[in-house]
């Protein structure tokens, strides 16, 4: 790899936000370094990233493959940090325009150990570009190596999120063995991100088996174990609540059915009552006629 950049940063202890180097050329491409002197994504370790300098304006399907290393030195030229992965060929594309590392160094550690001389740090970049495509097909399905995981470019955001939230989960698994578990890990994470009500007992059983297999391989997955327990418990509660709802619905249906029967019986009684009332009214009319007849007869005999 050829040295592509030497970037001297003065007054380092006073630097706060992200710093970006001037663009520089290597392998026919423009690059830049983004440096986080106070850490990145909630971590306080110094962080460095190599980016394609023009990625926002490049044509669809652009990509670069390159080997690179980032070095952090002090004023005397002492190497304070060297990025790993000399044999890894990184893919730079629209989905992943930059790659970088945390140094495990902080300003306080540099000062305590006397590494920060004259308040200056130096970043050096070595690059070997092996492929350049200015325009082409979508790179979403391009394979790339992400800390030993063989993934497609469109999965990098998901894997990157896992490493940010659980940085040490794969430390016990050597990088060359991680690739075999990529799909298993991402599938398990995807399963446990679903709503508990949407998961079947088969899916939960498979998730437990996958978690056991990954743990046996050396992955530290306490966070996924807790998530699986949480999802299983929520599913049981949902099923219990659903059963209670079903019982109440059945009771309501039974009450509505009984009410319907009562309404039918009520209509029958109304009809009977109306018929009886009509008969009674007829009897009253006849009785009235008889009474009028006798009264009339009595009046005639009296005269």
C-alpha positions as CSV (number, residue, x, y, z in Angstrom):
1,X,0.0,0.0,0.0
2,X,1.2,3.5,-0.8
3,X,1.1,6.4,1.6
4,X,-1.7,8.7,0.4
5,X,-2.0,11.2,3.2
6,X,-0.1,12.7,6.2
7,X,-2.5,15.0,8.2
8,X,-1.1,17.0,11.1
9,X,-3.6,18.1,13.7
10,X,-2.4,21.0,16.0
11,X,-4.1,22.0,19.3
12,X,-5.6,18.6,19.4
13,X,-7.0,18.9,23.0
14,X,-9.1,21.9,21.9
15,X,-10.8,20.0,19.0
16,X,-14.4,19.0,19.6
17,X,-16.6,18.2,16.6
18,X,-15.9,16.0,13.6
19,X,-12.9,17.0,11.5
20,X,-12.5,16.3,7.8
21,X,-9.2,16.3,5.9
22,X,-8.7,18.0,2.6
23,X,-9.5,15.7,-0.3
24,X,-6.5,13.7,-1.6
25,X,-6.0,11.3,-4.6
26,X,-5.0,7.7,-4.6
27,X,-5.6,5.0,-7.2
28,X,-7.5,7.4,-9.5
29,X,-10.1,8.3,-6.8
30,X,-10.6,11.2,-4.4
31,X,-10.6,10.4,-0.7
32,X,-10.9,12.2,2.6
33,X,-10.5,11.2,6.3
34,X,-13.2,12.0,8.9
35,X,-11.8,12.2,12.4
36,X,-13.7,12.3,15.6
37,X,-11.4,13.6,18.4
38,X,-14.1,13.2,21.1
39,X,-15.5,9.9,19.9
40,X,-18.4,8.8,17.7
41,X,-22.0,7.5,18.4
42,X,-21.7,7.9,22.2
43,X,-18.3,6.4,22.5
44,X,-15.4,8.6,23.7
45,X,-12.6,6.7,21.8
46,X,-10.9,8.6,19.0
47,X,-12.4,7.4,15.7
48,X,-11.1,7.6,12.1
49,X,-13.0,6.9,8.9
50,X,-11.8,6.8,5.3
51,X,-14.5,8.1,2.9
52,X,-14.8,8.6,-0.8
53,X,-14.7,12.4,-1.0
54,X,-17.2,12.7,-3.9
55,X,-19.7,10.0,-3.0
56,X,-22.7,12.3,-2.9
57,X,-22.2,13.4,-6.5
58,X,-21.1,10.1,-8.1
59,X,-23.2,8.2,-10.7
60,X,-25.5,5.3,-9.7
61,X,-23.7,2.0,-9.3
62,X,-20.3,3.5,-8.5
63,X,-17.9,1.5,-6.3
64,X,-14.3,1.2,-5.2
65,X,-12.5,-1.8,-3.7
66,X,-9.4,-1.0,-1.7
67,X,-7.0,-2.2,1.0
68,X,-6.3,0.6,3.4
69,X,-4.7,1.3,6.8
70,X,-5.0,4.3,9.1
71,X,-2.2,5.2,11.5
72,X,-2.2,7.6,14.5
73,X,1.1,9.0,15.5
74,X,2.4,11.6,17.9
75,X,4.8,14.5,17.3
76,X,7.8,12.2,17.6
77,X,6.5,9.7,15.1
78,X,5.5,7.1,17.6
79,X,2.7,4.8,16.4
80,X,-0.2,5.2,18.9
81,X,-2.7,3.2,16.8
82,X,-2.7,1.1,13.6
83,X,-6.0,0.0,12.1
84,X,-6.5,-3.8,11.7
85,X,-7.4,-5.7,8.5
86,X,-4.4,-5.4,6.2
87,X,-5.7,-8.3,4.1
88,X,-9.3,-7.1,4.0
89,X,-10.4,-5.5,0.7
90,X,-13.2,-3.0,1.6
91,X,-16.0,-2.1,-0.7
92,X,-16.9,1.6,-0.9
93,X,-20.2,2.2,-2.6
94,X,-23.5,4.2,-2.2
95,X,-24.6,1.9,0.7
96,X,-21.2,2.2,2.4
97,X,-19.2,5.2,1.3
98,X,-16.9,5.1,4.3
99,X,-15.1,2.6,6.5
100,X,-13.3,3.3,9.8
101,X,-12.3,2.3,13.3
102,X,-12.4,3.3,16.9
103,X,-8.8,3.5,18.3
104,X,-9.5,2.6,22.0
105,X,-7.7,5.8,22.8
106,X,-9.2,8.9,24.5
107,X,-7.7,12.4,25.1
108,X,-7.5,11.6,28.8
109,X,-5.5,8.4,28.1
110,X,-3.2,10.1,25.7
111,X,-2.5,12.8,28.3
112,X,-2.1,10.4,31.2
113,X,0.4,8.2,29.4
114,X,2.4,11.2,28.0
115,X,1.7,10.3,24.4
116,X,0.3,13.7,23.4
117,X,3.4,15.8,22.6
118,X,3.1,19.5,21.9
119,X,-0.6,18.9,21.7
120,X,-0.3,17.5,18.2
121,X,-1.4,14.3,16.5
122,X,-0.6,13.0,13.0
123,X,-2.9,10.8,10.9
124,X,-1.3,8.8,8.0
125,X,-3.3,6.9,5.4
126,X,-2.1,4.0,3.2
127,X,-4.2,2.8,0.3
128,X,-4.1,0.3,-2.5
129,X,-7.1,0.6,-4.8
130,X,-7.8,-2.6,-6.7
131,X,-11.1,-1.8,-8.5
132,X,-12.8,1.4,-9.7
133,X,-16.3,1.6,-11.2
134,X,-17.6,5.0,-12.0
135,X,-21.1,3.9,-13.0
136,X,-22.8,0.5,-13.2
137,X,-25.5,-1.8,-11.8
138,X,-26.8,-1.3,-8.3
139,X,-24.4,-2.3,-5.6
140,X,-27.1,-3.3,-3.1
141,X,-26.3,-7.0,-3.6
142,X,-22.5,-6.6,-3.7
143,X,-20.7,-8.9,-1.2
144,X,-18.5,-7.3,1.4
145,X,-16.6,-8.2,4.6
146,X,-17.9,-6.5,7.7
147,X,-15.6,-7.4,10.7
148,X,-15.5,-11.0,9.4
149,X,-19.2,-11.2,8.5
150,X,-19.8,-11.8,4.8
151,X,-22.9,-9.7,4.0
152,X,-24.4,-7.9,1.0
153,X,-24.1,-4.1,0.9
154,X,-27.7,-3.5,1.7
155,X,-27.3,-5.4,5.0
156,X,-24.4,-3.2,6.3
157,X,-26.6,-0.8,8.1
158,X,-28.2,-3.6,10.1
159,X,-24.9,-5.2,11.0
160,X,-23.3,-1.8,11.8
161,X,-26.2,-1.1,14.2
162,X,-25.5,-4.4,16.0
163,X,-21.8,-3.6,16.4
164,X,-22.5,-0.1,17.6
165,X,-25.1,-1.3,20.2
166,X,-23.2,-4.4,21.2
167,X,-19.5,-3.8,20.3
168,X,-18.1,-6.9,22.0
169,X,-20.6,-9.5,21.1
170,X,-18.3,-11.2,18.5
171,X,-14.9,-10.8,20.2
172,X,-14.7,-14.5,21.2
173,X,-15.3,-15.6,17.6
174,X,-12.3,-15.3,15.3
175,X,-13.2,-13.2,12.2
176,X,-12.6,-16.0,9.6
177,X,-15.3,-18.0,11.4
178,X,-17.9,-15.3,11.6
179,X,-19.1,-15.4,8.0
180,X,-20.7,-18.8,8.4
181,X,-23.1,-17.3,11.0
182,X,-24.1,-14.1,9.2
183,X,-27.5,-15.2,7.9
184,X,-28.3,-17.1,11.1
185,X,-27.6,-14.0,13.2
186,X,-29.5,-11.5,11.0
187,X,-32.4,-13.9,10.7
188,X,-32.6,-14.2,14.5
189,X,-32.5,-10.5,14.9
190,X,-35.2,-10.0,12.3
191,X,-37.4,-12.7,14.0
192,X,-37.2,-11.0,17.4
193,X,-38.0,-7.6,15.9
194,X,-41.5,-8.8,14.9
195,X,-44.6,-8.1,17.0
196,X,-45.0,-10.9,19.6
197,X,-48.6,-11.5,18.4
198,X,-47.3,-12.3,14.9
199,X,-44.9,-15.0,16.1
200,X,-45.8,-18.6,16.1
201,X,-44.6,-21.2,18.6
202,X,-42.5,-22.8,15.8
203,X,-40.8,-19.5,15.2
204,X,-40.0,-19.0,18.9
205,X,-38.7,-22.6,19.1
206,X,-36.5,-22.1,16.1
207,X,-35.3,-18.8,17.6
208,X,-34.3,-20.6,20.8
209,X,-32.4,-23.2,18.7
210,X,-30.6,-20.5,16.7
211,X,-29.7,-18.6,19.8
212,X,-28.2,-21.8,21.4
213,X,-26.2,-22.5,18.2
214,X,-24.8,-18.9,18.0
215,X,-23.9,-18.9,21.8
216,X,-22.1,-22.3,21.4
217,X,-20.1,-20.7,18.6
218,X,-18.8,-18.1,21.0
219,X,-21.1,-15.1,20.4
220,X,-22.1,-13.1,23.5
221,X,-25.8,-12.7,23.0
222,X,-27.3,-11.9,26.4
223,X,-29.2,-9.0,24.7
224,X,-30.9,-11.4,22.3
225,X,-31.6,-13.9,25.1
226,X,-33.3,-11.2,27.1
227,X,-35.2,-10.1,23.9
228,X,-36.4,-13.7,23.3
229,X,-37.6,-14.1,26.9
230,X,-39.4,-10.7,26.6
231,X,-41.1,-11.6,23.3
232,X,-42.2,-15.0,24.6
233,X,-43.7,-13.5,27.7
234,X,-45.5,-10.8,25.7
235,X,-46.9,-13.4,23.4
236,X,-48.2,-15.5,26.3
237,X,-49.8,-12.3,27.8
238,X,-51.4,-11.5,24.4
239,X,-52.7,-15.0,24.1
240,X,-54.1,-14.9,27.6
241,X,-55.7,-11.5,26.9
242,X,-57.1,-12.8,23.7
243,X,-58.6,-15.9,25.4
244,X,-60.3,-13.6,28.0
245,X,-61.6,-11.4,25.1
246,X,-62.9,-14.6,23.4
247,X,-64.7,-15.7,26.6
248,X,-66.3,-12.3,27.0
249,X,-67.4,-12.3,23.4
250,X,-69.0,-15.7,23.8
251,X,-70.9,-14.5,26.9
252,X,-72.1,-11.4,25.0
253,X,-73.2,-13.7,22.2
254,X,-75.1,-15.9,24.6
255,X,-76.8,-12.9,26.2
256,X,-77.7,-11.5,22.8
257,X,-79.1,-14.9,21.8
258,X,-81.2,-15.2,25.0
259,X,-82.4,-11.6,24.5
260,X,-83.5,-12.5,21.0
261,X,-85.4,-15.5,22.3
262,X,-87.1,-13.3,24.9
263,X,-88.1,-10.8,22.2
264,X,-89.7,-13.6,20.2
265,X,-91.6,-14.8,23.3
266,X,-92.7,-11.3,24.0
267,X,-94.1,-10.9,20.5
268,X,-96.0,-14.2,20.9
269,X,-97.5,-13.0,24.2
270,X,-98.5,-9.7,22.7
271,X,-100.4,-11.5,19.9
272,X,-102.1,-13.8,22.5
273,X,-103.0,-10.8,24.6
274,X,-104.4,-8.9,21.7
275,X,-106.6,-11.9,20.7
276,X,-107.8,-12.3,24.2
277,X,-108.6,-8.6,24.5
278,X,-110.6,-8.8,21.2
279,X,-112.6,-11.7,22.5
280,X,-113.3,-9.9,25.8
281,X,-114.3,-6.8,24.0
282,X,-116.9,-8.9,22.0
283,X,-118.3,-10.3,25.1
284,X,-118.8,-6.8,26.6
285,X,-120.6,-5.7,23.5
286,X,-123.0,-8.6,23.5
287,X,-123.6,-8.1,27.3
288,X,-124.4,-4.5,26.6
289,X,-126.9,-5.4,23.9
290,X,-128.6,-7.9,26.2
291,X,-128.8,-5.3,29.0
292,X,-130.3,-2.8,26.6
293,X,-132.9,-5.4,25.4
294,X,-134.1,-6.2,28.8
295,X,-134.3,-2.5,29.8
296,X,-136.4,-1.9,26.7
297,X,-138.7,-4.8,27.4
298,X,-139.1,-3.6,31.0
299,X,-140.1,-0.1,29.8
300,X,-142.8,-1.4,27.4
301,X,-144.4,-3.6,30.0
302,X,-144.5,-0.8,32.5
303,X,-146.5,1.3,30.1
